Amino acid sequence: MDPAALERTLRELALAAGAEIMAQRAAGFSVERKSDRSPVTEADRAADALISAGLARAFPDIPCVTEEAAETHATRAERFFIVDPLDGTREFVRGDGDFTVNIALIDRGVPRAGVIFAPVRRRLFYTTAAGGAVEEGPAPDGGWPGPRRGLHVARPDPAGLRVVASRSRRAVAIASARVASRARVVVVAARDVNSSRGKTL
């Protein structure tokens, strides 16, 4: 597989799916319920169809597992694409901007490449052919491509916690943060006790 072609295809499909989602949002949409009672809209299905068709054209030998196509969920392959065409449907339905287009290539259980696009925020994140990751924003005229900046993993801060969560699940995030904070206090206290005894954890 050509890494440059993979980068280009994932990026272009994410942008195209984002544009389709925004068009559906502007036109109005109905909301249905899936078997698990989670919402689904025409925008989910349209973005899913666009991405699935694009991946099949570019990489016909690699299967695609998508959230909206239940028949793909039983796929067994060492290498496959996984797609959530509209991650955050609840937020989309509410009129929020906190939803994304997500596409990734999984190889032997490891994510090898991916893209995340937030259409309302106009923020595009993706892996590059060179092996890094970037965030791309729109050009001054509002189009694409735009300026890019490299992304790097933050240095861990042992003095603090970072919690990332959906606004729609904030209560769960707060509860998890409290549990993690208490666990950290216990670990630090145990280290202090053992340190005074000449032991380390």
C-alpha positions as CSV (number, residue, x, y, z in Angstrom):
1,M,0.0,0.0,0.0
2,D,1.3,3.4,-0.9
3,P,1.4,5.5,2.3
4,A,0.9,8.8,0.3
5,A,-2.2,7.4,-1.4
6,L,-3.6,6.2,2.0
7,E,-3.0,9.7,3.6
8,R,-4.6,11.4,0.6
9,T,-7.6,9.1,0.4
10,L,-8.5,9.2,4.1
11,R,-8.1,13.0,4.3
12,E,-10.3,13.5,1.2
13,L,-13.0,11.1,2.3
14,A,-13.2,12.7,5.7
15,L,-13.6,16.2,4.2
16,A,-16.2,14.9,1.7
17,A,-18.2,13.1,4.4
18,G,-18.0,16.2,6.6
19,A,-19.4,18.3,3.7
20,E,-22.2,15.8,3.2
21,I,-23.1,15.9,6.9
22,M,-23.2,19.7,6.9
23,A,-25.5,19.6,3.8
24,Q,-27.8,17.2,5.5
25,R,-27.9,19.3,8.6
26,A,-28.8,22.4,6.6
27,A,-31.5,20.6,4.7
28,G,-33.1,19.1,7.8
29,F,-33.3,15.5,8.8
30,S,-35.4,12.9,10.6
31,V,-34.1,10.8,13.5
32,E,-34.7,7.0,13.8
33,R,-33.6,4.6,16.5
34,K,-31.4,1.6,16.1
35,S,-31.9,-1.7,17.9
36,D,-29.8,-0.4,20.8
37,R,-32.0,2.7,21.0
38,S,-29.2,5.0,19.9
39,P,-30.1,7.6,17.2
40,V,-29.3,7.4,13.5
41,T,-30.0,10.0,10.8
42,E,-29.8,10.4,7.0
43,A,-26.5,12.2,7.6
44,D,-25.0,9.0,9.3
45,R,-26.1,6.9,6.4
46,A,-25.1,9.3,3.6
47,A,-21.6,9.8,5.1
48,D,-21.2,6.1,5.6
49,A,-22.1,5.3,2.0
50,L,-19.7,8.0,0.7
51,I,-16.8,6.7,2.8
52,S,-17.5,3.0,2.2
53,A,-17.6,3.6,-1.6
54,G,-14.5,5.7,-1.6
55,L,-12.5,3.1,0.4
56,A,-13.7,0.3,-1.9
57,R,-12.6,2.2,-5.0
58,A,-9.2,3.1,-3.6
59,F,-8.4,-0.2,-1.7
60,P,-10.7,-2.9,-3.1
61,D,-8.8,-5.7,-1.3
62,I,-9.2,-4.3,2.2
63,P,-12.6,-4.8,3.9
64,C,-14.4,-2.0,5.7
65,V,-16.2,-2.3,9.0
66,T,-18.6,0.6,9.6
67,E,-21.0,1.4,12.5
68,E,-24.0,1.9,10.2
69,A,-23.6,-1.4,8.3
70,A,-24.4,-4.2,10.7
71,E,-23.5,-6.9,8.2
72,T,-19.8,-5.7,8.3
73,H,-19.5,-6.2,12.1
74,A,-18.7,-9.9,11.7
75,T,-15.8,-9.2,9.4
76,R,-12.6,-11.2,10.2
77,A,-9.4,-9.9,8.6
78,E,-5.9,-9.0,9.7
79,R,-6.2,-5.7,8.0
80,F,-9.4,-3.6,7.6
81,F,-10.8,-0.1,7.8
82,I,-13.0,0.8,10.7
83,V,-15.4,3.7,10.2
84,D,-17.7,5.8,12.4
85,P,-19.1,8.2,9.8
86,L,-20.7,10.5,12.3
87,D,-19.4,10.0,15.8
88,G,-21.6,12.0,18.1
89,T,-25.0,11.6,16.6
90,R,-26.7,12.7,19.8
91,E,-24.8,16.0,19.6
92,F,-25.6,16.3,15.9
93,V,-29.3,15.9,16.6
94,R,-29.1,18.5,19.4
95,G,-27.5,21.0,17.0
96,D,-24.1,21.0,18.8
97,G,-20.8,21.0,16.9
98,D,-19.3,18.2,18.9
99,F,-19.3,15.4,16.3
100,T,-16.7,14.0,14.1
101,V,-16.0,11.8,11.1
102,N,-13.6,8.9,12.0
103,I,-11.7,6.5,9.7
104,A,-8.8,4.3,10.7
105,L,-6.8,1.5,9.1
106,I,-6.2,-1.5,11.5
107,D,-3.5,-3.9,10.8
108,R,-3.1,-7.0,13.0
109,G,-4.9,-5.3,15.8
110,V,-2.9,-2.1,15.7
111,P,-4.1,1.3,14.3
112,R,-1.7,2.2,11.5
113,A,-3.4,5.3,10.0
114,G,-6.4,7.4,10.7
115,V,-8.3,10.7,10.3
116,I,-10.7,12.6,12.5
117,F,-12.6,15.6,11.1
118,A,-14.8,18.0,13.1
119,P,-16.9,19.7,10.4
120,V,-18.4,22.4,12.5
121,R,-15.1,23.2,14.3
122,R,-13.3,22.9,10.9
123,R,-10.5,20.9,12.5
124,L,-8.9,18.0,10.7
125,F,-6.5,15.6,12.3
126,Y,-4.7,12.8,10.5
127,T,-1.6,10.6,10.3
128,T,0.8,11.3,7.5
129,A,2.7,9.2,5.0
130,A,5.9,10.1,6.8
131,G,4.6,8.5,10.0
132,G,3.7,11.5,12.0
133,A,0.4,13.2,12.8
134,V,-0.9,16.7,12.0
135,E,-3.7,19.1,12.5
136,E,-4.9,21.0,9.4
137,G,-7.1,24.0,9.5
138,P,-8.9,25.7,6.6
139,A,-7.1,28.2,4.3
140,P,-7.7,31.9,4.7
141,D,-10.4,31.7,2.0
142,G,-12.2,28.9,4.0
143,G,-11.2,26.1,1.6
144,W,-8.8,23.2,1.8
145,P,-5.9,22.4,2.0
146,G,-4.9,24.8,4.8
147,P,-2.1,25.3,7.2
148,R,-0.8,22.2,9.0
149,R,1.0,21.9,12.4
150,G,2.6,18.8,13.8
151,L,1.1,16.9,16.7
152,H,3.1,15.4,19.5
153,V,2.3,13.3,22.6
154,A,2.2,15.5,25.7
155,R,4.7,14.8,28.5
156,P,2.9,13.1,31.4
157,D,2.3,15.3,34.4
158,P,2.5,13.2,37.6
159,A,1.0,16.2,39.6
160,G,-2.2,16.3,37.7
161,L,-4.9,14.5,35.8
162,R,-6.5,15.1,32.4
163,V,-10.0,13.8,31.7
164,V,-11.4,13.7,28.2
165,A,-15.1,13.0,27.8
166,S,-18.2,13.7,25.8
167,R,-20.4,16.5,27.2
168,S,-23.3,14.1,26.9
169,R,-21.5,11.8,29.4
170,R,-20.1,14.4,31.7
171,A,-21.5,12.8,34.9
172,V,-19.6,9.5,34.1
173,A,-16.5,11.5,33.4
174,I,-16.7,13.4,36.7
175,A,-17.3,10.2,38.6
176,S,-14.3,8.5,36.8
177,A,-12.1,11.5,37.6
178,R,-13.0,11.3,41.3
179,V,-12.2,7.6,41.4
180,A,-8.9,8.1,39.6
181,S,-8.0,11.1,41.9
182,R,-8.7,9.0,45.0
183,A,-6.7,6.1,43.6
184,R,-3.8,8.5,43.0
185,V,-3.9,9.7,46.6
186,V,-3.8,6.1,47.8
187,V,-0.8,5.3,45.6
188,V,1.1,8.4,46.7
189,A,0.3,7.7,50.4
190,A,1.5,4.1,50.0
191,R,4.7,5.3,48.3
192,D,5.3,7.6,51.2
193,V,4.7,4.9,53.8
194,N,6.9,2.4,52.0
195,S,9.6,5.0,51.4
196,S,9.8,5.7,55.1
197,R,10.3,1.9,55.6
198,G,13.1,1.8,52.9
199,K,10.8,0.2,50.3
200,T,9.6,1.3,46.9
201,L,6.5,0.4,44.9
